[in-house]
Amino acid sequence: MVAVKELLTDGILKPARYLGNELGSVHKDWDTATVRWVLTYPEVYEVGASNLGHIILYSILNAQPRQLCDRAYLPASDLSAKLRETHTPLFAVESKAFLKEFDILGFSLSYELGATNILEMLDLAGIPLTWQERQQSDYPLIFAGGQTATSNPEPYADFFDFIALGDGEELLPEIGLVLEQGKLASLSRVELLLELAQVPGVYVPQFYEMAEDGSVHPLRPDVPIRILRRVATPMPAYSIGLVPYVETVHDRLTVEIRRGCTRGCRFCQPGMLTRPARDVEPEEVIESIEEGMRATGYNEFSLLSLSCSDYLALPAVGVEIKNRLKNENISLSLPSQRVDRFDENIANILGGTRLGGLTFAPEAGTQRLRDVVNKGLTNEELLRGVKTAVEQGWDKIKLYFMIGLPGETEEDVLGIAETVRWLQRECRNIERKEVPGNDKSSSQRRSGDGRKALSINLTISNFTPKPHTPFQWHCVTDAEFERKKWLLRQEFRSIRNLKANFTDVRISAMEDFVGRGDRRLAPVIRRAWELGAGMDAWFESVDQAFGAWERAIAESGLGWKYRQKEEDAATPQTNDDRRLPWDHINTGISKEWLKADLEKALAAAIVPDCSFDECSHCGVCSVDFGHNVVIDALPIPKFAGDFVPNTDRLQRVRVWFGKLGDLALISHLDLLRLFDRVLRRAALPISFSGGFHPSPRMAIAMALPLGVTSNGEIIDFELTQTVDLEEFQQKLSQQLPANLPIYKVAEVDLKAPSSAKLLTQAEYLLTVTNTNESQWQQWIEAIKATDSIMLEHTTKSGKPQSINLRSRLIDLAVVSTTFDEVVLRYTGVCQNDGTQLKPEQVIFMLEQVARQEFNLLHIHRDRLLIED
């Protein structure tokens, strides 16, 4: 075992993932905390650190007295290998404490195949995988939450001590109080779990047993027969959380505007599991975003909901925010759009100099099939929404469709291709709004009259039946999916300006097998993990994952449950009274209502949205789950216009700064992103470049390699107004991390060359391994005495090149020596054209004269020298 910090070096990819000192991270005192949590996200950092639920729960738990919450993520393969090689357990990123030292570990399980990543993390942490193996030892309590855990926890029941069902904002603090009281009372593990089982929303699998038909029943009378799904009110203030150093999947501020959806799409599990709908007060949304953008420095924010367009105040809120942040080059993204509600007002809040992507989800290719799934979208509404997008400047849109839906015919499948043709035809001659900064010279395909043709990106996914939906009884087969994909590919060959992506059928099959499984699947999941299944949602892992799953299923003898064709599979049976493995989870929607809605589906009868129409009597609205909270549309403020970059250049400021400690593990691009956000937080009047993607005018003199520390970095900023230098330094320093100190600030003539063009020399300190035979001064004198030390290398273009390293060396000296290390100082040529003497090349020269190899332990750039 080695210290965690010894593993976090430039020898692994993106080591800044694991630093745990991002803006917004919370470092509470370990010794004064009664309950110590780790929220673990079973994906790589870039996915987990940008997950809104992860951020909110982390913030809420750390706001509780006597409770500490740290974070952990699935390490990338290089760090995983080092952890195993050194027998070092997996750690939490902030405290660097090993996961097994905490009281409780919470995993987010939001995807059917995510359990293999959870097993990988538990194994790396040195924690037994099942509750049975952990029963007699002092291991942390292991629990899961998230959509998949709430929907059907049974395939994963062996791995967790308990499951948190539904929303966690109120539930997790309640769990924390029970743990605190349990620790003070010295309760045993079983006694503590029994106390937790009394909390609404907590399901403890070991207190229940599975019947032969897969259904689940209590083993003891003091636990509930059915476990309630928890419902909480959204809390936007807790969204203002982490600002990672590395670029994440959702690299922006995200604020929830509406939780729950009552549209009633019959294939949609989130829509059924998140009822009732709860709108957030518009002023609360506006204040959270305005405060969050200034506190984080992000240049983009996203409004989150299952269906943002159903938040009736969206146009008013969006325009108000855009108006308030008009001069700050801020863009807005919306994850999902109801095409029937897309209008000019929503186009205004999405538009600007950076016209983002636009995604609609018709789901089915014909009106009949859209009625079967209760999509609530007509052809007229689809066309109107797409036409509006084209009129407002979009020439590319993304459409989502599904194949394999109940009652689907070949005509419905081919209807997807016909819908694309129809939309392109109807939008061919539409006058488009001019987009500021758009490059009119870009070569794009155009229709016959010179206008840009509408480009469409299609994603065709395979319908996978989900628990707690009217289609949970439906059966699908891989052969049917492959046949329908073949039909569509033939049709798409004749359609121009179309790009189609198909979801891998194998992934859908695995999702279905696990998602509707029972407790018999836990050994299968474990065996699949042992055989190499992991990161199953990632394209590059599909072949390995599928092979592992296929073998694990075959070994289990459960192949009969896996994608087998049943009688009349295309039409689910409405008289199916089988008990299901998830019947003991009380989501609020009655099973009888799901059956009745399935009958309506087979008759292609639609059910209106109860947020805006009559009640559908699904059973959710009650004391336990609450009622729909719908906020009416508000008056829309006058749109003040899109951001126009201020390109004025009234002052150039040159800053000398350091890059110390663990911030040496932040890459050059990440450092530029950090400075961009610091400038926003400091409210400094930075000048922007023009064009389609305006960027702040700042330039670092020379990129610093990953892992190298420095006291001599230089960066230039150009401002739109004159700022007092002392004030500039103070504002910038207040927003920079402690390990990015500012040493000096000076004003530079705007017409002067940039610091990069003025570079002449660089001075470094090199820490090198020492040996008993070391004769450093003699070797240095030998280098100084020669005129030529040649290095043969290959250029980026593949041409051989000879470099005289000696001609680039200006000075070399010993600074200090110890028994096992020596520190050298050298000054070398460093010019903007790439002519420079690198630290590794100095070591090469030493090795040539000493006739032995040296290990370069650390590089520190002491200063960059520029012309006056």
Disulfide bonds with the S-S distance in Angstrom:
none
